[in-house]
Amino acid sequence: MTVSNEPSASAGTSAPTVADPASLSFEQARDELVRVVAELEQGAPTLEQSLTLWERGEALAARCEEWLVGAKRRLDAARSSAEEGGR
């Protein structure tokens, strides 16, 4: 018996098209992540749908983390510049 890791056509989430997480703003990724978590908490009808949602959630969480790390770097750089300018 062969097992496919590819989601079936009926296993998608309620959104007909799914944007690449790399193209999303922090707010877009966060809002979609909240929706995905809510769907997972409600319980998806099939295991395949649950796995698809979980994978999407992981990708969205990683995108949010990228944005937060970038924001922290910018803040650190701004603080460093402010401290150097005040000396």
HUSULGI-V980519 format. One record per residue. N is the residue number from 1. RES is the residue in three letters. PHI is phi in whole degrees, -180 to 180 (* if undefined). Layout:
N_RES_PHI, N_RES_PHI
This chain:
1_MET_*, 2_THR_-100, 3_VAL_-118, 4_SER_-98, 5_ASN_-90, 6_GLU_-82, 7_PRO_-68, 8_SER_-75, 9_ALA_-60, 10_SER_-87, 11_ALA_-91, 12_GLY_-71, 13_THR_-79, 14_SER_-69, 15_ALA_-80, 16_PRO_-68, 17_THR_-123, 18_VAL_-120, 19_ALA_-75, 20_ASP_-64, 21_PRO_-54, 22_ALA_-63, 23_SER_-93, 24_LEU_-92, 25_SER_-72, 26_PHE_-57, 27_GLU_-65, 28_GLN_-64, 29_ALA_-64, 30_ARG_-62, 31_ASP_-63, 32_GLU_-68, 33_LEU_-62, 34_VAL_-60, 35_ARG_-65, 36_VAL_-63, 37_VAL_-62, 38_ALA_-62, 39_GLU_-64, 40_LEU_-65, 41_GLU_-66, 42_GLN_-74, 43_GLY_93, 44_ALA_-77, 45_PRO_-62, 46_THR_-129, 47_LEU_-62, 48_GLU_-61, 49_GLN_-66, 50_SER_-62, 51_LEU_-65, 52_THR_-63, 53_LEU_-64, 54_TRP_-60, 55_GLU_-62, 56_ARG_-64, 57_GLY_-60, 58_GLU_-62, 59_ALA_-65, 60_LEU_-68, 61_ALA_-63, 62_ALA_-64, 63_ARG_-65, 64_CYS_-61, 65_GLU_-61, 66_GLU_-59, 67_TRP_-63, 68_LEU_-67, 69_VAL_-63, 70_GLY_-63, 71_ALA_-65, 72_LYS_-63, 73_ARG_-61, 74_ARG_-64, 75_LEU_-65, 76_ASP_-61, 77_ALA_-65, 78_ALA_-65, 79_ARG_-64, 80_SER_-62, 81_SER_-64, 82_ALA_-66, 83_GLU_-67, 84_GLU_-67, 85_GLY_-72, 86_GLY_-89, 87_ARG_-87
